[in-house]
Amino acid sequence: MHIVVAALAWLGLWVAVPAAVGAPAPDAERVAIDLRRMLLIVSNIENSLRFYRDALGFRVIDDNRVLTPRDTKSGAEADISRRLVFVRANDDCIGIIGLLQFTKPVREPEPIPFSTGSAVLLFTTQDLATRCALTAPVPGVSVLDPPTATSYSSYDG
């Protein structure tokens, strides 16, 4: 059984327990592509880091400025400036989340919470109460429902 426990945040974040250890698909079942990461456009990267890094415990693996034109020396000279941060949970190759904030020109958020096109991320944790308590006060996070257990069949039925 796989247990989905809570829906949080403007992303429609789903937290799941118990923690199941994933393994690569057997060679006979592998497909020609891997999903390595998801990129989220965010309006406030510091609040996003409070959520992913500080509350959920992800590790920052890269933090860069992306400037256009590429040969621009500073954000002040750039036509477009972005901050791009990659965070990871437990794997250096898959499950990485990219956080991208446009800093020049600033793009205003167009939030339409939990609707068609919303990202829904599934996390596994043994420490649900602590994680929920840490995520709720992060600016921009709204708890859609309090944590409750709902059971779904596992992949093998």
WOVENRA-V939336 format. One record per backbone hydrogen bond with DSSP energy under -0.5 kcal/mol. NH is the residue of the N-H (numbers start at 1). CO is the residue of the C=O. If there is no record, write none. Layout:
BEGIN
{{NH	CO} {NH	CO}}
END
This chain:
BEGIN
{{2	152} {3	17} {4	2} {4	150} {5	15} {6	15} {8	13} {9	142} {10	140} {12	8} {12	9} {13	8} {14	121} {15	6} {16	123} {17	3} {22	20} {29	26} {30	26} {30	27} {36	34} {38	96} {40	38} {40	98} {42	40} {42	100} {48	44} {49	45} {50	46} {51	47} {52	48} {53	49} {54	49} {55	50} {56	51} {57	53} {58	52} {59	88} {61	86} {62	86} {64	84} {66	82} {67	65} {68	80} {72	69} {78	74} {79	68} {80	68} {81	104} {82	66} {83	101} {84	64} {84	82} {85	99} {86	62} {87	97} {88	59} {96	36} {97	87} {98	38} {99	85} {100	40} {100	98} {101	83} {103	81} {103	101} {104	81} {104	105} {107	102} {108	106} {114	10} {115	112} {118	115} {123	14} {123	121} {125	16} {131	127} {132	128} {133	129} {134	130} {135	131} {136	132} {137	133} {138	135} {141	138} {144	7} {144	142} {145	7} {148	5} {150	4} {152	2} {157	154}}
END
